[in-house]
């Protein structure tokens, strides 16, 4: 990521706030983009996605952490 955008290390908050967890859902195995069906797993792998957090109405609905990443 540092090659694409400037970054900084931040100190942890002394008062972190928890995000509420809603009904957890799996990612769909595939999705359609530009008229083509694509594999979700392939997208996550090819984009070196290390972590993905899906929020819906402020609630966690999906968390994904790769064993290795970006």
PQR file with spaces between the fields and no chain letter, atoms N, CA, C, O and H, PARSE charges and radii, in Angstrom:
ATOM       1  N    UNK     1       0.823   -1.188    0.000 -0.4000 1.5000
ATOM       2  CA   UNK     1       0.000    0.000    0.000 -0.0000 2.0000
ATOM       3  C    UNK     1       0.868    1.252    0.000  0.5500 1.7000
ATOM       4  O    UNK     1       0.508    2.252   -0.620 -0.5500 1.4000
ATOM       5  N    UNK     2       1.998    1.208    0.684 -0.4000 1.5000
ATOM       6  CA   UNK     2       2.869    2.380    0.777 -0.0000 2.0000
ATOM       7  C    UNK     2       3.349    2.834   -0.595  0.5500 1.7000
ATOM       8  O    UNK     2       3.671    4.007   -0.785 -0.5500 1.4000
ATOM       9  H    UNK     2       2.290    0.395    1.188  0.4000 1.0000
ATOM      10  N    UNK     3       3.398    1.908   -1.556 -0.4000 1.5000
ATOM      11  CA   UNK     3       3.815    2.285   -2.908 -0.0000 2.0000
ATOM      12  C    UNK     3       2.743    3.109   -3.610  0.5500 1.7000
ATOM      13  O    UNK     3       3.049    3.868   -4.530 -0.5500 1.4000
ATOM      14  H    UNK     3       3.136    0.955   -1.402  0.4000 1.0000
ATOM      15  N    UNK     4       1.494    2.966   -3.186 -0.4000 1.5000
ATOM      16  CA   UNK     4       0.382    3.650   -3.840 -0.0000 2.0000
ATOM      17  C    UNK     4       0.007    4.960   -3.166  0.5500 1.7000
ATOM      18  O    UNK     4      -0.278    5.950   -3.839 -0.5500 1.4000
ATOM      19  H    UNK     4       1.246    2.349   -2.438  0.4000 1.0000
ATOM      20  N    UNK     5       0.006    4.965   -1.846 -0.4000 1.5000
ATOM      21  CA   UNK     5      -0.453    6.130   -1.093 -0.0000 2.0000
ATOM      22  C    UNK     5       0.467    6.378    0.090  0.5500 1.7000
ATOM      23  O    UNK     5       1.031    5.436    0.647 -0.5500 1.4000
ATOM      24  H    UNK     5       0.237    4.160   -1.300  0.4000 1.0000
ATOM      25  N    UNK     6       0.624    7.644    0.480 -0.4000 1.5000
ATOM      26  CA   UNK     6       1.395    7.913    1.694 -0.0000 2.0000
ATOM      27  C    UNK     6       0.701    7.267    2.892  0.5500 1.7000
ATOM      28  O    UNK     6      -0.524    7.156    2.918 -0.5500 1.4000
ATOM      29  H    UNK     6       0.165    8.409    0.028  0.4000 1.0000
ATOM      30  N    UNK     7       1.481    6.846    3.874 -0.4000 1.5000
ATOM      31  CA   UNK     7       0.890    6.235    5.060 -0.0000 2.0000
ATOM      32  C    UNK     7       1.658    6.653    6.304  0.5500 1.7000
ATOM      33  O    UNK     7       2.797    7.113    6.223 -0.5500 1.4000
ATOM      34  H    UNK     7       2.476    6.937    3.853  0.4000 1.0000
ATOM      35  N    UNK     8       1.026    6.488    7.443 -0.4000 1.5000
ATOM      36  CA   UNK     8       1.629    6.785    8.741 -0.0000 2.0000
ATOM      37  C    UNK     8       1.182    5.738    9.738  0.5500 1.7000
ATOM      38  O    UNK     8       0.105    5.154    9.616 -0.5500 1.4000
ATOM      39  H    UNK     8       0.101    6.114    7.510  0.4000 1.0000
ATOM      40  N    UNK     9       2.027    5.512   10.725 -0.4000 1.5000
ATOM      41  CA   UNK     9       1.651    4.649   11.836 -0.0000 2.0000
ATOM      42  C    UNK     9       0.923    5.504   12.856  0.5500 1.7000
ATOM      43  O    UNK     9       1.374    6.595   13.204 -0.5500 1.4000
ATOM      44  H    UNK     9       2.902    5.986   10.824  0.4000 1.0000
ATOM      45  N    UNK    10      -0.202    5.002   13.331 -0.4000 1.5000
ATOM      46  CA   UNK    10      -1.000    5.737   14.317 -0.0000 2.0000
ATOM      47  C    UNK    10      -0.957    5.006   15.651  0.5500 1.7000
ATOM      48  O    UNK    10      -0.908    3.777   15.698 -0.5500 1.4000
ATOM      49  H    UNK    10      -0.569    4.115   13.048  0.4000 1.0000
ATOM      50  N    UNK    11      -0.976    5.765   16.717 -0.4000 1.5000
ATOM      51  CA   UNK    11      -1.056    5.177   18.054 -0.0000 2.0000
ATOM      52  C    UNK    11      -2.471    4.649   18.277  0.5500 1.7000
ATOM      53  O    UNK    11      -3.443    5.191   17.752 -0.5500 1.4000
ATOM      54  H    UNK    11      -1.016    6.764   16.679  0.4000 1.0000
ATOM      55  N    UNK    12      -2.562    3.592   19.057 -0.4000 1.5000
ATOM      56  CA   UNK    12      -3.877    3.044   19.393 -0.0000 2.0000
ATOM      57  C    UNK    12      -4.635    4.033   20.272  0.5500 1.7000
ATOM      58  O    UNK    12      -4.037    4.758   21.067 -0.5500 1.4000
ATOM      59  H    UNK    12      -1.772    3.151   19.483  0.4000 1.0000
ATOM      60  N    UNK    13      -5.933    4.054   20.123 -0.4000 1.5000
ATOM      61  CA   UNK    13      -6.771    4.931   20.935 -0.0000 2.0000
ATOM      62  C    UNK    13      -6.758    4.477   22.390  0.5500 1.7000
ATOM      63  O    UNK    13      -6.731    3.281   22.678 -0.5500 1.4000
ATOM      64  H    UNK    13      -6.419    3.466   19.477  0.4000 1.0000
ATOM      65  N    UNK    14      -6.779    5.428   23.285 -0.4000 1.5000
ATOM      66  CA   UNK    14      -6.882    5.075   24.703 -0.0000 2.0000
ATOM      67  C    UNK    14      -8.325    4.726   25.065  0.5500 1.7000
ATOM      68  O    UNK    14      -8.586    4.142   26.117 -0.5500 1.4000
ATOM      69  H    UNK    14      -6.801    6.400   23.050  0.4000 1.0000
ATOM      70  N    UNK    15      -9.256    5.089   24.184 -0.4000 1.5000
ATOM      71  CA   UNK    15     -10.676    4.784   24.401 -0.0000 2.0000
ATOM      72  C    UNK    15     -11.302    4.251   23.113  0.5500 1.7000
ATOM      73  O    UNK    15     -12.133    4.932   22.512 -0.5500 1.4000
ATOM      74  H    UNK    15      -9.044    5.563   23.329  0.4000 1.0000
ATOM      75  N    UNK    16     -10.922    3.049   22.679 -0.4000 1.5000
ATOM      76  CA   UNK    16     -11.511    2.522   21.444 -0.0000 2.0000
ATOM      77  C    UNK    16     -12.999    2.251   21.630  0.5500 1.7000
ATOM      78  O    UNK    16     -13.450    1.946   22.735 -0.5500 1.4000
ATOM      79  H    UNK    16     -10.247    2.496   23.167  0.4000 1.0000
ATOM      80  N    UNK    17     -13.745    2.362   20.562 -0.4000 1.5000
ATOM      81  CA   UNK    17     -15.173    2.053   20.630 -0.0000 2.0000
ATOM      82  C    UNK    17     -15.443    0.814   19.782  0.5500 1.7000
ATOM      83  O    UNK    17     -14.914    0.675   18.679 -0.5500 1.4000
ATOM      84  H    UNK    17     -13.380    2.610   19.665  0.4000 1.0000
ATOM      85  N    UNK    18     -16.247   -0.056   20.295 -0.4000 1.5000
ATOM      86  CA   UNK    18     -16.582   -1.296   19.597 -0.0000 2.0000
ATOM      87  C    UNK    18     -17.672   -1.027   18.568  0.5500 1.7000
ATOM      88  O    UNK    18     -18.576   -0.222   18.792 -0.5500 1.4000
ATOM      89  H    UNK    18     -16.676    0.057   21.191  0.4000 1.0000
ATOM      90  N    UNK    19     -17.570   -1.710   17.450 -0.4000 1.5000
ATOM      91  CA   UNK    19     -18.634   -1.652   16.449 -0.0000 2.0000
ATOM      92  C    UNK    19     -19.641   -2.749   16.772  0.5500 1.7000
ATOM      93  O    UNK    19     -19.244   -3.873   17.081 -0.5500 1.4000
ATOM      94  H    UNK    19     -16.836   -2.365   17.268  0.4000 1.0000
ATOM      95  N    UNK    20     -20.927   -2.448   16.707 -0.4000 1.5000
ATOM      96  CA   UNK    20     -21.915   -3.495   16.964 -0.0000 2.0000
ATOM      97  C    UNK    20     -21.895   -4.542   15.855  0.5500 1.7000
ATOM      98  O    UNK    20     -21.635   -4.230   14.693 -0.5500 1.4000
ATOM      99  H    UNK    20     -21.249   -1.535   16.456  0.4000 1.0000
ATOM     100  N    UNK    21     -22.168   -5.769   16.227 -0.4000 1.5000
ATOM     101  CA   UNK    21     -22.192   -6.868   15.267 -0.0000 2.0000
ATOM     102  C    UNK    21     -23.641   -7.191   14.940  0.5500 1.7000
ATOM     103  O    UNK    21     -24.445   -7.467   15.830 -0.5500 1.4000
ATOM     104  H    UNK    21     -22.379   -6.023   17.171  0.4000 1.0000
ATOM     105  N    UNK    22     -23.964   -7.154   13.653 -0.4000 1.5000
ATOM     106  CA   UNK    22     -25.296   -7.527   13.198 -0.0000 2.0000
ATOM     107  C    UNK    22     -25.316   -9.001   12.826  0.5500 1.7000
ATOM     108  O    UNK    22     -24.451   -9.769   13.247 -0.5500 1.4000
ATOM     109  H    UNK    22     -23.310   -6.930   12.930  0.4000 1.0000
ATOM     110  N    UNK    23     -26.300   -9.386   12.041 -0.4000 1.5000
ATOM     111  CA   UNK    23     -26.373  -10.770   11.560 -0.0000 2.0000
ATOM     112  C    UNK    23     -25.243  -10.980   10.560  0.5500 1.7000
ATOM     113  O    UNK    23     -25.225  -10.350    9.503 -0.5500 1.4000
ATOM     114  H    UNK    23     -27.003   -8.762   11.699  0.4000 1.0000
ATOM     115  N    UNK    24     -24.296  -11.867   10.888 -0.4000 1.5000
ATOM     116  CA   UNK    24     -23.150  -12.103   10.021 -0.0000 2.0000
ATOM     117  C    UNK    24     -23.570  -12.878    8.783  0.5500 1.7000
ATOM     118  O    UNK    24     -24.407  -13.778    8.849 -0.5500 1.4000
ATOM     119  H    UNK    24     -24.311  -12.380   11.747  0.4000 1.0000
ATOM     120  N    UNK    25     -22.975  -12.515    7.656 -0.4000 1.5000
ATOM     121  CA   UNK    25     -23.288  -13.161    6.386 -0.0000 2.0000
ATOM     122  C    UNK    25     -22.001  -13.492    5.654  0.5500 1.7000
ATOM     123  O    UNK    25     -21.016  -12.760    5.757 -0.5500 1.4000
ATOM     124  H    UNK    25     -22.295  -11.784    7.602  0.4000 1.0000
ATOM     125  N    UNK    26     -22.007  -14.587    4.919 -0.4000 1.5000
ATOM     126  CA   UNK    26     -20.871  -14.953    4.077 -0.0000 2.0000
ATOM     127  C    UNK    26     -20.891  -14.091    2.819  0.5500 1.7000
ATOM     128  O    UNK    26     -21.943  -13.616    2.391 -0.5500 1.4000
ATOM     129  H    UNK    26     -22.807  -15.181    4.835  0.4000 1.0000
ATOM     130  N    UNK    27     -19.719  -13.900    2.242 -0.4000 1.5000
ATOM     131  CA   UNK    27     -19.672  -13.223    0.949 -0.0000 2.0000
ATOM     132  C    UNK    27     -20.230  -14.167   -0.109  0.5500 1.7000
ATOM     133  O    UNK    27     -20.112  -15.385    0.027 -0.5500 1.4000
ATOM     134  H    UNK    27     -18.865  -14.286    2.590  0.4000 1.0000
ATOM     135  N    UNK    28     -20.829  -13.625   -1.150 -0.4000 1.5000
ATOM     136  CA   UNK    28     -21.297  -14.501   -2.225 -0.0000 2.0000
ATOM     137  C    UNK    28     -20.087  -15.114   -2.938  0.5500 1.7000
ATOM     138  O    UNK    28     -19.043  -14.468   -3.027 -0.5500 1.4000
ATOM     139  H    UNK    28     -20.925  -12.636   -1.260  0.4000 1.0000
ATOM     140  N    UNK    29     -20.204  -16.335   -3.442 -0.4000 1.5000
ATOM     141  CA   UNK    29     -19.067  -16.961   -4.126 -0.0000 2.0000
ATOM     142  C    UNK    29     -18.696  -16.251   -5.428  0.5500 1.7000
ATOM     143  O    UNK    29     -17.562  -16.356   -5.896 -0.5500 1.4000
ATOM     144  H    UNK    29     -21.052  -16.859   -3.370  0.4000 1.0000
ATOM     145  N    UNK    30     -19.653  -15.531   -6.007 -0.4000 1.5000
ATOM     146  CA   UNK    30     -19.396  -14.827   -7.262 -0.0000 2.0000
ATOM     147  C    UNK    30     -20.256  -13.569   -7.306  0.5500 1.7000
ATOM     148  O    UNK    30     -21.226  -13.430   -6.561 -0.5500 1.4000
ATOM     149  H    UNK    30     -20.574  -15.447   -5.626  0.4000 1.0000
ATOM     150  N    UNK    31     -19.875  -12.660   -8.196 -0.4000 1.5000
ATOM     151  CA   UNK    31     -20.623  -11.419   -8.384 -0.0000 2.0000
ATOM     152  C    UNK    31     -20.505  -11.008   -9.846  0.5500 1.7000
ATOM     153  O    UNK    31     -19.614  -11.473  -10.557 -0.5500 1.4000
ATOM     154  H    UNK    31     -19.087  -12.773   -8.801  0.4000 1.0000
ATOM     155  N    UNK    32     -21.396  -10.144  -10.290 -0.4000 1.5000
ATOM     156  CA   UNK    32     -21.389   -9.681  -11.674 -0.0000 2.0000
ATOM     157  C    UNK    32     -20.860   -8.252  -11.709  0.5500 1.7000
ATOM     158  O    UNK    32     -21.328   -7.390  -10.966 -0.5500 1.4000
ATOM     159  H    UNK    32     -22.120   -9.766   -9.713  0.4000 1.0000
ATOM     160  N    UNK    33     -19.867   -8.004  -12.593 -0.4000 1.5000
ATOM     161  CA   UNK    33     -19.289   -6.676  -12.769 -0.0000 2.0000
ATOM     162  C    UNK    33     -19.045   -6.458  -14.248  0.5500 1.7000
ATOM     163  O    UNK    33     -18.446   -7.305  -14.910 -0.5500 1.4000
ATOM     164  H    UNK    33     -19.486   -8.704  -13.197  0.4000 1.0000
ATOM     165  N    UNK    34     -19.499   -5.344  -14.768 -0.4000 1.5000
ATOM     166  CA   UNK    34     -19.362   -5.033  -16.202 -0.0000 2.0000
ATOM     167  C    UNK    34     -19.895   -6.163  -17.077  0.5500 1.7000
ATOM     168  O    UNK    34     -19.331   -6.460  -18.130 -0.5500 1.4000
ATOM     169  H    UNK    34     -19.986   -4.656  -14.230  0.4000 1.0000
ATOM     170  N    UNK    35     -20.981   -6.789  -16.637 -0.4000 1.5000
ATOM     171  CA   UNK    35     -21.606   -7.837  -17.430 -0.0000 2.0000
ATOM     172  C    UNK    35     -20.912   -9.185  -17.362  0.5500 1.7000
ATOM     173  O    UNK    35     -21.312  -10.118  -18.059 -0.5500 1.4000
ATOM     174  H    UNK    35     -21.439   -6.547  -15.781  0.4000 1.0000
ATOM     175  N    UNK    36     -19.874   -9.306  -16.530 -0.4000 1.5000
ATOM     176  CA   UNK    36     -19.131  -10.555  -16.425 -0.0000 2.0000
ATOM     177  C    UNK    36     -19.229  -11.100  -15.008  0.5500 1.7000
ATOM     178  O    UNK    36     -19.077  -10.354  -14.041 -0.5500 1.4000
ATOM     179  H    UNK    36     -19.549   -8.547  -15.965  0.4000 1.0000
ATOM     180  N    UNK    37     -19.483  -12.402  -14.881 -0.4000 1.5000
ATOM     181  CA   UNK    37     -19.494  -13.018  -13.557 -0.0000 2.0000
ATOM     182  C    UNK    37     -18.057  -13.265  -13.120  0.5500 1.7000
ATOM     183  O    UNK    37     -17.242  -13.792  -13.877 -0.5500 1.4000
ATOM     184  H    UNK    37     -19.607  -13.009  -15.666  0.4000 1.0000
ATOM     185  N    UNK    38     -17.762  -12.874  -11.881 -0.4000 1.5000
ATOM     186  CA   UNK    38     -16.401  -12.990  -11.356 -0.0000 2.0000
ATOM     187  C    UNK    38     -16.415  -13.708  -10.014  0.5500 1.7000
ATOM     188  O    UNK    38     -17.398  -13.648   -9.275 -0.5500 1.4000
ATOM     189  H    UNK    38     -18.423  -12.446  -11.266  0.4000 1.0000
ATOM     190  N    UNK    39     -15.328  -14.378   -9.712 -0.4000 1.5000
ATOM     191  CA   UNK    39     -15.181  -15.108   -8.455 -0.0000 2.0000
ATOM     192  C    UNK    39     -14.756  -14.153   -7.342  0.5500 1.7000
ATOM     193  O    UNK    39     -13.801  -13.393   -7.499 -0.5500 1.4000
ATOM     194  H    UNK    39     -14.529  -14.426  -10.312  0.4000 1.0000
ATOM     195  N    UNK    40     -15.463  -14.194   -6.233 -0.4000 1.5000
ATOM     196  CA   UNK    40     -15.111  -13.356   -5.087 -0.0000 2.0000
ATOM     197  C    UNK    40     -13.732  -13.734   -4.561  0.5500 1.7000
ATOM     198  O    UNK    40     -12.922  -12.853   -4.274 -0.5500 1.4000
ATOM     199  H    UNK    40     -16.240  -14.812   -6.106  0.4000 1.0000
ATOM     200  N    UNK    41     -13.453  -15.027   -4.431 -0.4000 1.5000
ATOM     201  CA   UNK    41     -12.154  -15.481   -3.914 -0.0000 2.0000
ATOM     202  C    UNK    41     -11.014  -15.034   -4.826  0.5500 1.7000
ATOM     203  O    UNK    41      -9.954  -14.637   -4.343 -0.5500 1.4000
ATOM     204  H    UNK    41     -14.111  -15.743   -4.664  0.4000 1.0000
ATOM     205  N    UNK    42     -11.225  -15.095   -6.140 -0.4000 1.5000
ATOM     206  CA   UNK    42     -10.199  -14.640   -7.077 -0.0000 2.0000
ATOM     207  C    UNK    42      -9.949  -13.149   -6.918  0.5500 1.7000
ATOM     208  O    UNK    42      -8.799  -12.708   -6.945 -0.5500 1.4000
ATOM     209  H    UNK    42     -12.086  -15.418   -6.532  0.4000 1.0000
ATOM     210  N    UNK    43     -10.999  -12.374   -6.755 -0.4000 1.5000
ATOM     211  CA   UNK    43     -10.844  -10.934   -6.551 -0.0000 2.0000
ATOM     212  C    UNK    43     -10.007  -10.658   -5.306  0.5500 1.7000
ATOM     213  O    UNK    43      -9.075   -9.855   -5.353 -0.5500 1.4000
ATOM     214  H    UNK    43     -11.932  -12.732   -6.733  0.4000 1.0000
ATOM     215  N    UNK    44     -10.331  -11.313   -4.198 -0.4000 1.5000
ATOM     216  CA   UNK    44      -9.595  -11.086   -2.951 -0.0000 2.0000
ATOM     217  C    UNK    44      -8.128  -11.481   -3.097  0.5500 1.7000
ATOM     218  O    UNK    44      -7.248  -10.809   -2.559 -0.5500 1.4000
ATOM     219  H    UNK    44     -11.088  -11.965   -4.160  0.4000 1.0000
ATOM     220  N    UNK    45      -7.862  -12.563   -3.820 -0.4000 1.5000
ATOM     221  CA   UNK    45      -6.485  -13.020   -4.023 -0.0000 2.0000
ATOM     222  C    UNK    45      -5.723  -12.086   -4.956  0.5500 1.7000
ATOM     223  O    UNK    45      -4.610  -11.666   -4.639 -0.5500 1.4000
ATOM     224  H    UNK    45      -8.577  -13.108   -4.257  0.4000 1.0000
ATOM     225  N    UNK    46      -6.313  -11.759   -6.103 -0.4000 1.5000
ATOM     226  CA   UNK    46      -5.619  -10.934   -7.099 -0.0000 2.0000
ATOM     227  C    UNK    46      -5.377   -9.504   -6.629  0.5500 1.7000
ATOM     228  O    UNK    46      -4.450   -8.847   -7.103 -0.5500 1.4000
ATOM     229  H    UNK    46      -7.218  -12.100   -6.361  0.4000 1.0000
ATOM     230  N    UNK    47      -6.191   -9.021   -5.710 -0.4000 1.5000
ATOM     231  CA   UNK    47      -6.009   -7.661   -5.199 -0.0000 2.0000
ATOM     232  C    UNK    47      -5.227   -7.648   -3.887  0.5500 1.7000
ATOM     233  O    UNK    47      -5.111   -6.607   -3.240 -0.5500 1.4000
ATOM     234  H    UNK    47      -6.944   -9.554   -5.325  0.4000 1.0000
ATOM     235  N    UNK    48      -4.689   -8.813   -3.494 -0.4000 1.5000
ATOM     236  CA   UNK    48      -3.913   -8.928   -2.245 -0.0000 2.0000
ATOM     237  C    UNK    48      -4.664   -8.341   -1.061  0.5500 1.7000
ATOM     238  O    UNK    48      -4.079   -7.651   -0.226 -0.5500 1.4000
ATOM     239  H    UNK    48      -4.783   -9.659   -4.020  0.4000 1.0000
ATOM     240  N    UNK    49      -5.951   -8.615   -0.990 -0.4000 1.5000
ATOM     241  CA   UNK    49      -6.761   -8.090    0.107 -0.0000 2.0000
ATOM     242  C    UNK    49      -6.378   -8.803    1.398  0.5500 1.7000
ATOM     243  O    UNK    49      -6.563  -10.013    1.529 -0.5500 1.4000
ATOM     244  H    UNK    49      -6.427   -9.175   -1.668  0.4000 1.0000
ATOM     245  N    UNK    50      -5.842   -8.041    2.352 -0.4000 1.5000
ATOM     246  CA   UNK    50      -5.432   -8.608    3.636 -0.0000 2.0000
ATOM     247  C    UNK    50      -6.607   -8.660    4.602  0.5500 1.7000
ATOM     248  O    UNK    50      -6.699   -9.566    5.431 -0.5500 1.4000
ATOM     249  H    UNK    50      -5.692   -7.058    2.246  0.4000 1.0000
ATOM     250  N    UNK    51      -7.502   -7.687    4.491 -0.4000 1.5000
ATOM     251  CA   UNK    51      -8.649   -7.627    5.399 -0.0000 2.0000
ATOM     252  C    UNK    51      -9.809   -6.947    4.688  0.5500 1.7000
ATOM     253  O    UNK    51      -9.615   -6.021    3.899 -0.5500 1.4000
ATOM     254  H    UNK    51      -7.427   -6.952    3.818  0.4000 1.0000
ATOM     255  N    UNK    52     -11.004   -7.414    4.974 -0.4000 1.5000
ATOM     256  CA   UNK    52     -12.210   -6.822    4.412 -0.0000 2.0000
ATOM     257  C    UNK    52     -13.259   -6.781    5.515  0.5500 1.7000
ATOM     258  O    UNK    52     -13.566   -7.802    6.131 -0.5500 1.4000
ATOM     259  H    UNK    52     -11.161   -8.166    5.615  0.4000 1.0000
ATOM     260  N    UNK    53     -13.801   -5.607    5.755 -0.4000 1.5000
ATOM     261  CA   UNK    53     -14.835   -5.422    6.772 -0.0000 2.0000
ATOM     262  C    UNK    53     -16.050   -4.823    6.082  0.5500 1.7000
ATOM     263  O    UNK    53     -15.949   -3.770    5.454 -0.5500 1.4000
ATOM     264  H    UNK    53     -13.552   -4.778    5.255  0.4000 1.0000
ATOM     265  N    UNK    54     -17.198   -5.483    6.193 -0.4000 1.5000
ATOM     266  CA   UNK    54     -18.431   -4.993    5.589 -0.0000 2.0000
ATOM     267  C    UNK    54     -19.339   -4.489    6.704  0.5500 1.7000
ATOM     268  O    UNK    54     -19.687   -5.231    7.623 -0.5500 1.4000
ATOM     269  H    UNK    54     -17.281   -6.339    6.703  0.4000 1.0000
ATOM     270  N    UNK    55     -19.717   -3.213    6.610 -0.4000 1.5000
ATOM     271  CA   UNK    55     -20.648   -2.607    7.560 -0.0000 2.0000
ATOM     272  C    UNK    55     -21.957   -2.321    6.847  0.5500 1.7000
ATOM     273  O    UNK    55     -21.953   -1.826    5.720 -0.5500 1.4000
ATOM     274  H    UNK    55     -19.434   -2.610    5.864  0.4000 1.0000
ATOM     275  N    UNK    56     -23.067   -2.624    7.484 -0.4000 1.5000
ATOM     276  CA   UNK    56     -24.393   -2.289    6.978 -0.0000 2.0000
ATOM     277  C    UNK    56     -25.112   -1.561    8.106  0.5500 1.7000
ATOM     278  O    UNK    56     -25.302   -2.108    9.192 -0.5500 1.4000
ATOM     279  H    UNK    56     -23.070   -3.027    8.400  0.4000 1.0000
ATOM     280  N    UNK    57     -25.503   -0.335    7.838 -0.4000 1.5000
ATOM     281  CA   UNK    57     -26.166    0.492    8.854 -0.0000 2.0000
ATOM     282  C    UNK    57     -25.362    0.539   10.154  0.5500 1.7000
ATOM     283  O    UNK    57     -25.928    0.477   11.246 -0.5500 1.4000
ATOM     284  H    UNK    57     -25.349    0.109    6.956  0.4000 1.0000
ATOM     285  N    UNK    58     -24.025    0.649   10.026 -0.4000 1.5000
ATOM     286  CA   UNK    58     -23.159    0.784   11.190 -0.0000 2.0000
ATOM     287  C    UNK    58     -22.872   -0.501   11.943  0.5500 1.7000
ATOM     288  O    UNK    58     -22.223   -0.470   12.989 -0.5500 1.4000
ATOM     289  H    UNK    58     -23.565    0.699    9.140  0.4000 1.0000
ATOM     290  N    UNK    59     -23.348   -1.638   11.428 -0.4000 1.5000
ATOM     291  CA   UNK    59     -23.119   -2.924   12.092 -0.0000 2.0000
ATOM     292  C    UNK    59     -22.208   -3.798   11.241  0.5500 1.7000
ATOM     293  O    UNK    59     -22.299   -3.799   10.013 -0.5500 1.4000
ATOM     294  H    UNK    59     -23.875   -1.663   10.579  0.4000 1.0000
ATOM     295  N    UNK    60     -21.326   -4.545   11.911 -0.4000 1.5000
ATOM     296  CA   UNK    60     -20.467   -5.489   11.200 -0.0000 2.0000
ATOM     297  C    UNK    60     -21.334   -6.622   10.669  0.5500 1.7000
ATOM     298  O    UNK    60     -22.071   -7.266   11.416 -0.5500 1.4000
ATOM     299  H    UNK    60     -21.252   -4.544   12.908  0.4000 1.0000
ATOM     300  N    UNK    61     -21.230   -6.852    9.358 -0.4000 1.5000
ATOM     301  CA   UNK    61     -21.996   -7.944    8.745 -0.0000 2.0000
ATOM     302  C    UNK    61     -21.079   -9.027    8.180  0.5500 1.7000
ATOM     303  O    UNK    61     -21.499  -10.166    7.978 -0.5500 1.4000
ATOM     304  H    UNK    61     -20.631   -6.329    8.751  0.4000 1.0000
ATOM     305  N    UNK    62     -19.801   -8.650    7.923 -0.4000 1.5000
ATOM     306  CA   UNK    62     -18.843   -9.646    7.430 -0.0000 2.0000
ATOM     307  C    UNK    62     -17.429   -9.171    7.739  0.5500 1.7000
ATOM     308  O    UNK    62     -17.116   -7.990    7.588 -0.5500 1.4000
ATOM     309  H    UNK    62     -19.460   -7.724    8.087  0.4000 1.0000
ATOM     310  N    UNK    63     -16.570  -10.107    8.176 -0.4000 1.5000
ATOM     311  CA   UNK    63     -15.148   -9.841    8.372 -0.0000 2.0000
ATOM     312  C    UNK    63     -14.359  -10.932    7.664  0.5500 1.7000
ATOM     313  O    UNK    63     -14.688  -12.114    7.769 -0.5500 1.4000
ATOM     314  H    UNK    63     -16.825  -11.066    8.298  0.4000 1.0000
ATOM     315  N    UNK    64     -13.317  -10.531    6.944 -0.4000 1.5000
ATOM     316  CA   UNK    64     -12.449  -11.490    6.255 -0.0000 2.0000
ATOM     317  C    UNK    64     -11.013  -11.056    6.491  0.5500 1.7000
ATOM     318  O    UNK    64     -10.657   -9.902    6.249 -0.5500 1.4000
ATOM     319  H    UNK    64     -13.050   -9.571    6.859  0.4000 1.0000
ATOM     320  N    UNK    65     -10.186  -11.985    6.966 -0.4000 1.5000
ATOM     321  CA   UNK    65      -8.763  -11.717    7.165 -0.0000 2.0000
ATOM     322  C    UNK    65      -7.981  -12.818    6.469  0.5500 1.7000
ATOM     323  O    UNK    65      -8.163  -13.998    6.768 -0.5500 1.4000
ATOM     324  H    UNK    65     -10.474  -12.922    7.164  0.4000 1.0000
ATOM     325  N    UNK    66      -7.111  -12.436    5.542 -0.4000 1.5000
ATOM     326  CA   UNK    66      -6.285  -13.407    4.835 -0.0000 2.0000
ATOM     327  C    UNK    66      -5.097  -13.785    5.710  0.5500 1.7000
ATOM     328  O    UNK    66      -4.652  -12.994    6.542 -0.5500 1.4000
ATOM     329  H    UNK    66      -6.963  -11.477    5.299  0.4000 1.0000
ATOM     330  N    UNK    67      -4.586  -14.999    5.519 -0.4000 1.5000
ATOM     331  CA   UNK    67      -3.428  -15.425    6.303 -0.0000 2.0000
ATOM     332  C    UNK    67      -2.193  -14.623    5.917  0.5500 1.7000
ATOM     333  O    UNK    67      -1.300  -14.411    6.738 -0.5500 1.4000
ATOM     334  H    UNK    67      -4.947  -15.642    4.843  0.4000 1.0000
ATOM     335  N    UNK    68      -2.147  -14.184    4.682 -0.4000 1.5000
ATOM     336  CA   UNK    68      -1.106  -13.255    4.241 -0.0000 2.0000
ATOM     337  C    UNK    68      -1.814  -12.175    3.469  0.5500 1.7000
ATOM     338  O    UNK    68      -2.946  -12.370    3.027 -0.5500 1.4000
ATOM     339  H    UNK    68      -2.873  -14.356    4.015  0.4000 1.0000
ATOM     340  N    UNK    69      -1.199  -11.087    3.306 -0.4000 1.5000
ATOM     341  CA   UNK    69      -1.883  -10.028    2.566 -0.0000 2.0000
ATOM     342  C    UNK    69      -0.932   -8.960    2.120  0.5500 1.7000
ATOM     343  O    UNK    69       0.243   -8.913    2.485 -0.5500 1.4000
ATOM     344  H    UNK    69      -0.279  -10.928    3.666  0.4000 1.0000
ATOM     345  N    UNK    70      -1.514   -8.092    1.299 -0.4000 1.5000
ATOM     346  CA   UNK    70      -0.895   -6.949    0.728 -0.0000 2.0000
ATOM     347  C    UNK    70       0.389   -6.519    1.145  0.5500 1.7000
ATOM     348  O    UNK    70       0.903   -5.524    0.633 -0.5500 1.4000
ATOM     349  H    UNK    70      -2.469   -8.131    1.002  0.4000 1.0000
